[in-house]
Amino acid sequence: MSIDHETVVKVARLARIKLDEKDILAYEERLNRILDWISMLEEVDTQNVEPMFSVHLDHMPQVDDIVTEPSVVAAVLANAPEKELDMYVVPKVVG
């Protein structure tokens, strides 16, 4: 698999990122190098390797989800430039 010019342009458009031709070529090269590196991982023989479902081999006990601190909503919102109904008010960024 490789990334071509059109793919970089499409992804940039979907991400709403404006790229000039120089940037498109640079991203195309970088993304292809990443894919080449990933393809090297496919060559590793993992036939006799047991699948790992967790990095922790020991049993991790579950603990109850208990609130240990009082509500800090007022303290968190104290420095907000604008707030409404215990929430931050931020400018709209998605069309």
SULHU-V879961 format. One line per field, one symbol per residue. phi: phi as a letter, one per 40 degrees, with the letter a starting at -180 (. if undefined). psi: psi as a letter, one per 20 degrees, with the letter a starting at -180 (. if undefined). A space follows every 50 residues. Layout:
phi->???
psi->???
This chain:
phi->.acbdccccccccccfbcbcdccccccdcccccccccccccccccbdbbc dbbaccccccccbccbcbbcdbdccccdcccaaaffbcbbccbbd
psi->qqprghggggggghilpoprhghghghggghhhghgghhhhhipokgjpp qpiqiohqpoqqqqnppiqrpjgghgihjphpqplkqqpqqpip.
